[in-house]
């Protein structure tokens, strides 16, 4: 085997429970209704063991083997390994509390520690309630921002992925009145470059085509409805193209999604949350996967929320979670293969004329 390419059984995927008062624990267990998925990679869930056992029983999954461990070194292939918080706190599904926020934060921080120590290869995060975590961690605005700070990424990018559509956000959770001050050339350039790297190394797309949306209606209509396109976004696209990236635009968002132009590109960069995600969710909804680009770690998540309203009822759809799991496995493999394929195979010495030829 090519060194750097990893067989599935050498891969370790972590899964956080999210807010355990939501549908996270139910989705973790539902994901492994087909235990063959545990042959894809070694899996460890960061989740209260009582909730895993509860759903295993409710879903009649006698053949699913659950293995409680203290740390990653103890995990076993073919079983659902579980690292459980030390305190056995009662959680009522559908009723988020400070205790459930503490567990959500514990799972996030414990898995981030394992990611930073490279004992797991990727993490799949079940949904959290930003509002609930905010009560115990006032600076918390979301997973993407947490990873940006934790892994010193500067520009971690939220990308919603579905079969034929990937939509990235140049700005994340920002009030509408503040957006224009964040849509500056450097931010847009960094977003385009992070998106390009993600598509090549994690999605194995050789020459990605990226569409960039404008900020204003009709993409500013040559400055008559706004100047951000002319002053910030178009210069950013030119900068990216000069760096060899196939970036196009700016396009007017309504027509772009409405006419299906979004399917002609490998990814779309939207300027703000609702501009990108309204189009995306109208097309893909709960099947979508949230991918964080621009990091040296791999993180996926289902594109939906905690769904407190249906938590505990057993009616949640596992499709987004399953897609997020497969995407994590594929991204680990693609990133390893990309690193291997881009190693300099001939090892030129300094001063060799051919070095300049390829540089």
C-alpha positions in Angstrom: 0.0 0.0 0.0 1.2 3.5 -0.9 2.5 5.0 2.3 0.2 7.8 3.3 -2.9 6.0 1.9 -4.7 4.5 4.8 -7.0 1.5 4.7 -10.3 2.1 6.4 -9.5 0.0 9.5 -6.6 2.3 10.3 -8.9 5.3 10.5 -10.4 6.6 13.7 -13.5 8.8 13.6 -14.8 10.6 16.7 -18.5 11.5 17.0 -19.7 14.0 19.6 -23.2 13.8 21.1 -23.9 17.5 20.7 -26.5 18.7 23.2 -27.7 15.4 24.6 -31.1 16.9 25.2 -31.4 17.1 21.4 -31.4 14.3 18.8 -27.6 13.6 18.8 -27.5 10.4 20.9 -30.4 9.0 19.0 -28.7 9.7 15.7 -25.4 8.2 16.8 -27.1 4.9 17.6 -29.3 5.1 14.5 -26.2 5.6 12.4 -25.0 2.1 13.3 -28.3 0.3 12.7 -26.2 -1.3 10.1 -23.1 -2.5 12.1 -21.1 -2.9 8.9 -20.5 0.9 9.1 -18.2 0.0 12.0 -16.0 -1.8 9.6 -15.4 1.4 7.7 -13.2 2.7 10.5 -12.8 2.6 14.2 -15.5 4.8 15.8 -15.6 6.5 19.2 -18.6 8.4 20.5 -18.2 11.1 23.1 -21.6 10.7 24.8 -23.2 9.7 28.1 -23.3 5.9 28.0 -26.8 5.8 29.5 -28.2 7.5 26.4 -26.4 5.2 24.0 -27.8 2.1 25.9 -31.2 3.7 26.1 -31.4 4.1 22.3 -29.8 0.7 21.6 -32.6 -0.9 23.6 -35.4 1.3 22.1 -34.2 0.6 18.5 -33.8 -3.2 19.3 -30.2 -3.2 18.1 -29.0 -6.3 20.0 -26.3 -7.0 17.5 -24.7 -3.5 18.0 -21.7 -4.1 20.3 -21.1 -1.1 22.6 -17.7 -0.8 24.3 -17.0 1.8 27.1 -13.5 3.1 27.1 -11.5 5.8 29.1 -9.4 6.9 26.2 -8.6 6.3 22.5 -5.9 3.8 23.1 -8.6 1.3 24.4 -10.9 1.5 21.4 -11.8 -1.8 19.6 -12.5 -2.3 15.9 -16.1 -3.4 15.0 -17.7 -2.0 18.1 -19.2 1.4 19.0 -16.6 2.7 21.5 -18.0 5.2 23.9 -16.1 7.8 26.1 -18.7 8.9 28.7 -18.5 11.9 31.0 -17.5 11.0 34.5 -20.5 12.5 36.2 -23.7 10.6 35.6 -26.0 13.6 35.0 -29.7 13.1 34.2 -30.7 14.5 30.8 -34.3 14.9 29.7 -34.5 14.9 25.9 -36.4 17.9 24.6 -35.4 20.0 27.6 -32.0 21.7 27.3 -30.5 22.6 30.7 -27.2 23.9 32.0 -26.3 20.2 32.6 -26.9 19.3 29.0 -24.9 22.3 27.8 -22.0 21.1 30.0 -22.0 17.7 28.4 -22.1 19.3 24.9 -19.1 21.4 25.8 -17.3 18.5 27.4 -17.8 16.3 24.2 -16.6 19.2 22.0 -13.5 19.9 24.1 -12.5 16.2 24.7 -12.8 15.4 21.0 -10.8 18.6 20.1 -8.1 17.5 22.5 -7.9 14.1 20.8 -7.9 15.8 17.4 -5.0 18.0 18.4 -3.1 15.0 19.7 -3.8 13.2 16.4 -5.3 10.2 18.2 -8.4 10.5 16.0 -8.4 11.4 12.3 -11.7 13.3 12.1 -14.7 14.4 14.1 -18.4 14.3 13.3 -20.2 16.7 15.6 -23.9 16.3 16.4 -25.8 19.6 16.7 -25.4 21.9 19.7 -27.6 24.8 20.9 -25.5 27.9 20.7 -27.9 29.6 23.1 -27.7 26.9 25.7 -23.9 26.7 25.6 -23.7 30.5 25.7 -25.1 30.3 29.2 -21.9 28.5 30.4 -19.4 29.8 27.8 -20.3 33.4 27.0 -18.0 33.7 23.9 -19.5 30.7 22.1 -21.0 31.4 18.7 -20.8 28.0 17.0 -18.7 25.0 16.1 -16.9 26.7 13.2 -15.8 29.7 15.3 -14.8 27.4 18.1 -12.5 25.3 15.8 -11.2 28.5 14.2 -10.0 29.7 17.6 -8.9 26.3 18.9 -6.8 25.4 15.9 -5.7 29.0 15.1 -7.0 28.8 11.6 -7.9 32.4 10.8 -10.7 32.0 8.4 -12.3 28.6 9.1 -15.0 28.3 6.5 -18.5 26.8 6.9 -19.4 24.8 3.8 -22.7 23.0 3.4 -22.3 20.0 1.1 -24.9 17.9 -0.8 -24.6 15.6 -3.8 -24.5 18.3 -6.4 -24.1 21.5 -4.4 -21.6 22.9 -2.0 -22.2 26.4 -0.5 -19.6 28.2 1.6 -20.1 31.3 3.7 -17.7 34.2 3.6 -19.2 35.4 7.0 -20.9 33.2 9.5 -23.1 34.2 12.4 -23.2 38.0 12.0 -26.1 40.4 12.3 -27.4 41.6 8.9 -26.6 45.3 9.8 -22.9 44.4 10.3 -22.3 42.2 7.3 -21.1 44.8 4.8 -18.2 45.8 7.2 -17.0 42.2 7.1 -17.2 41.7 3.3 -13.8 43.0 2.6 -11.4 41.9 -0.1 -9.0 40.0 2.2 -11.8 38.0 3.8 -13.2 37.0 0.4 -9.8 36.1 -1.0 -9.0 34.0 2.0 -12.4 32.3 1.7 -11.9 31.5 -2.0 -8.4 30.1 -1.3 -9.6 27.9 1.6 -12.4 26.6 -0.5 -10.1 25.8 -3.4 -7.7 23.9 -1.1 -10.6 22.0 0.5 -12.0 21.0 -2.9 -8.6 19.7 -4.1 -7.3 18.0 -1.0 -10.4 16.7 0.7 -12.8 16.2 -2.2 -10.3 15.1 -4.8 -11.4 17.7 -7.4 -8.4 18.5 -9.6 -9.4 22.0 -11.0 -12.3 23.3 -8.9 -14.6 25.9 -10.4 -15.8 28.4 -7.7 -18.7 30.8 -8.1 -18.7 33.9 -6.0 -22.0 35.7 -5.2 -22.4 39.4 -4.8 -23.6 41.1 -1.6 -26.3 43.4 -2.9 -29.4 42.8 -5.0 -28.4 42.2 -8.7 -24.8 42.0 -7.5 -24.8 45.8 -7.0 -25.8 46.6 -10.6 -22.5 48.3 -11.5 -22.6 50.4 -8.3 -26.1 51.7 -8.5 -27.4 49.4 -5.6 -24.1 49.1 -3.7 -20.4 49.3 -4.1 -19.1 46.2 -2.3 -19.0 44.2 -5.5 -16.8 46.8 -7.4 -14.6 47.7 -4.4 -14.1 44.4 -2.6 -15.6 41.3 -4.2 -14.5 41.7 -7.8 -10.9 42.6 -6.8 -10.9 39.5 -4.6 -12.0 37.3 -7.5 -9.2 38.9 -9.7 -6.7 38.2 -6.9 -7.7 34.5 -6.7 -7.6 34.1 -10.5 -4.1 35.6 -10.5 -3.2 32.9 -8.0 -4.4 30.3 -10.5 -7.8 29.6 -9.0 -10.9 29.2 -11.2 -13.1 31.8 -9.5 -16.0 33.4 -11.3 -18.6 36.2 -10.5 -19.9 38.1 -8.7 -23.3 36.6 -9.4 -26.7 37.8 -8.2 -27.8 35.2 -5.7 -31.5 35.0 -6.6 -31.1 34.2 -10.3 -28.0 32.0 -9.6 -30.0 29.5 -7.4 -33.3 30.1 -9.3 -31.8 29.2 -12.7 -29.8 26.2 -11.4 -26.5 27.9 -12.2 -25.3 26.6 -8.8 -25.0 23.1 -10.3 -22.4 24.2 -12.9 -19.7 24.9 -10.3 -17.9 22.7 -7.8 -18.7 25.2 -5.0 -20.4 28.5 -4.4 -19.2 31.2 -2.0 -22.0 33.2 -0.5 -21.4 36.5 1.4 -23.6 35.8 4.4 -25.6 33.1 6.2 -29.1 33.3 4.8 -28.0 34.2 1.3 -26.2 30.9 1.0 -28.2 28.6 3.3 -31.7 29.6 2.1 -30.7 28.4 -1.4 -28.9 25.4 -0.1 -31.7 24.2 2.3 -34.4 24.7 -0.3 -32.5 22.3 -2.5 -30.9 19.8 -0.1 -32.4 20.4 3.4 -31.6 17.7 6.0 -29.5 15.6 3.7 -26.8 18.4 3.8 -23.5 18.1 5.6 -21.7 21.0 7.3 -18.0 20.8 6.5 -15.4 23.1 8.1 -12.8 24.1 5.5 -9.5 25.9 6.2 -8.5 23.7 9.2 -5.6 21.2 9.6 -8.2 18.9 11.1 -11.3 17.3 9.5 -14.7 18.1 11.0 -18.2 17.3 9.6 -21.7 17.7 11.0 -25.2 17.1 9.8 -26.7 20.3 8.3 -29.7 20.4 10.7 -30.0 21.6 14.3 -30.7 20.0 17.7 -34.4 19.4 17.0 -35.4 19.7 20.7 -39.1 19.5 19.5 -38.7 15.9 18.3 -35.9 14.8 20.7 -36.7 11.5 22.5 -39.4 10.5 20.1 -37.3 8.3 17.8 -38.6 10.0 14.6 -35.4 11.9 13.6 -33.9 11.3 10.1 -30.4 9.9 10.2 -29.7 10.8 6.5 -27.7 14.0 7.3 -25.7 12.1 10.0 -24.9 9.2 7.7 -23.8 11.6 4.9 -21.6 13.4 7.5 -20.0 10.1 8.5 -19.2 9.1 4.9 -17.9 12.5 4.2 -15.5 12.3 7.2 -14.2 8.9 6.0 -13.8 10.1 2.4 -12.1 13.4 3.5 -9.5 11.6 5.7 -8.7 9.2 2.8 -8.6 12.0 0.2 -6.4 14.2 2.3 -3.9 11.4 3.0 -3.8 10.5 -0.7 -3.5 14.1 -1.7 -0.5 14.5 0.6 1.1 11.4 -0.7 0.5 12.2 -4.4 2.0 15.7 -3.9 5.2 14.5 -2.3 8.1 15.2 -4.6 8.7 11.6 -5.9 12.2 12.2 -7.3 13.7 14.2 -4.5 15.7 16.8 -6.4 18.7 18.2 -4.7 19.2 21.9 -4.3 21.0 23.4 -7.3 19.6 20.9 -9.7 18.3 22.7 -12.8 15.0 20.7 -12.8 14.0 22.3 -9.4 13.5 25.6 -11.2 11.6 23.9 -14.0 8.9 22.6 -11.6 8.9 25.5 -9.1 
